[in-house]
Amino acid sequence: MFSPEQVSKNALETIQLEAESVKQLAQYINESFIKAVRIIHESKGRVVVTGIGKSAVIAQKMVATFNSTGAPALFMHAADAIHGDLGMIQPDDTTIIISKSGESPEIKVLVPFIKNFGNPVIALCGNERSYLATHADIFVNSTVEKEACPNNLAPTTSTTAQLVMGDALAVCLLSLKGFSSKDFARYHPGGALGKQLYLRVADMSNINEKPQVKPDSSLREIIYEISSKRLGATAVLDGDKLTGIITDGDIRRMLEKNESPANVKAADILNAKPKTIDETELAVAALEMMRQYDITQLVVTKDGKYSGFIHLHDLVREGLI
């Protein structure tokens, strides 16, 4: 019988148990962990991460994290390794073998072959007395007291611990390499994350219209410019000097207060202190400004002069919101 109360109870117990297990990992950040980081950091090769079963899935995630943070890595399935995939290990590579028990037959076969190659073997293991832990060059402990599975069988807490220790290794390496947001952007050019790191204001403003009127432009001219350029605003320029902007909201507010708008000029209703952003700024900075001031467009400048507009819709279109 389905019981919502029981579901909630099981879920909360799982979260609590895994959270406590992760907290216990702090005791394993020791000399062995530091040595593992040093070996990987000083290696001239790649990090080859291997495992079997659920540990193999964690190994693949670890490889993805290493690669995205500047530590070249590749995944090798432990079962396939002894059937030809050992050939992917090169002389300068460092290997990380992940296993909860450290006693899997495939792991016990694999370790001697890698050591015969002369490659360092780092064991990320939950059993300090296991074959893997005692035969590896470095043992990084990921022991947990019990699985979240009620039968203490299905890898749950143990794989979470492996994942966390892998992230700890990656972050330490990232820090040692001085890996910056610019470096991150190089490896993440796709998707919203990449765009946050490389997309510039000019990439969007340069393809937009550049609405502009003069200080003595009539209300009719202002409305036409705003409507035809579809950016909800127009710049007011005196020669090449930006004197302000007028938004469609400014026009509505003016009409509410003014019964005779026929003689209204741009200079009468402009905002003389518009929010501006240089075209070289990141697009995400434009988004932050719009959120801060609760506006939908910014005036874009180039070398201090009017260059166009960037609109909230531009940021939506690029997936930054």
Summary of the structure (lengths in Angstrom):
residues: 321
radius of gyration: 29.8
end to end distance: 42.0
largest distance: 91.8
contacts: 1017
relative contact order: 0.10
helix: 51%
strand: 19%
